[in-house]
């Protein structure tokens, strides 16, 4: 299951790779459970349903914006790719990560 979780996170990083800026204020959320289901990992879809990866964006995208207090992201981890996940999820992967240091306020981009 660990290998499949890594594949899901690598897929997210690959999809948004050119649009990721690790220190960005704007971000979007990717539901890991739904993304796992698309990739055919139903066991992950059940376990991680409604758990979101944070994708920091170089530029805002079209749609509604919501300002979020950066303290919301306590105990989150950031991978070298720039994507961010809850710390407990990062502990279940094989990729190295560092603590995520968010901006004081972050802006969720809803597509």
TATANOR-V513621 format. One record per pair of residues at least 4 apart in sequence whose C-alpha atoms are under 7 Angstrom apart, sorted by the first residue. I is the first residue (numbers start at 1). J is the second residue. Records with the same first field share a line. If there is no record, write none. Layout:
I->J / J
This chain:
1->5
2->6 / 92 / 93
3->7
4->8
5->9 / 93
6->10 / 93
7->11
8->12 / 35 / 36
9->13
10->14
11->15
12->16
13->17 / 81 / 83
16->20
19->57 / 58
20->55 / 56 / 57 / 58 / 82
21->56 / 57 / 58 / 82
22->56 / 82
23->56
24->56 / 57 / 58
25->56 / 103 / 106 / 107
26->56 / 57 / 60 / 106 / 107 / 108 / 109
27->54 / 55 / 56 / 57 / 107 / 108 / 109
28->54 / 55 / 56 / 108 / 109 / 110
29->52 / 53 / 54 / 55
30->52 / 53 / 54
31->35 / 49 / 50 / 51 / 52 / 53
32->36 / 48 / 49 / 51 / 52 / 53
33->37 / 44 / 45 / 46 / 48 / 49 / 50 / 51
34->38 / 45 / 49
35->39
36->40 / 41 / 42 / 44 / 45
37->41 / 42 / 45
41->45
42->46
43->47
44->48
45->49
52->85
53->83 / 84 / 85
54->83 / 84 / 85
55->83 / 84
56->82 / 83
60->109
61->109
62->111
63->109 / 110 / 111
64->109 / 110
65->107 / 108 / 109 / 110
66->107 / 108 / 109
67->105 / 106 / 107 / 108
68->105 / 106 / 107 / 108
69->104 / 105 / 106
70->102 / 103 / 104 / 105 / 106
73->102
75->86 / 87
76->84 / 85 / 86 / 87 / 99 / 100
77->84 / 85 / 86 / 87 / 90 / 97 / 98 / 99 / 100
78->82 / 83 / 84 / 85 / 97 / 98 / 99 / 100
79->83 / 84 / 96 / 97 / 98
80->97
84->100
85->89 / 90
86->90
87->91
88->92
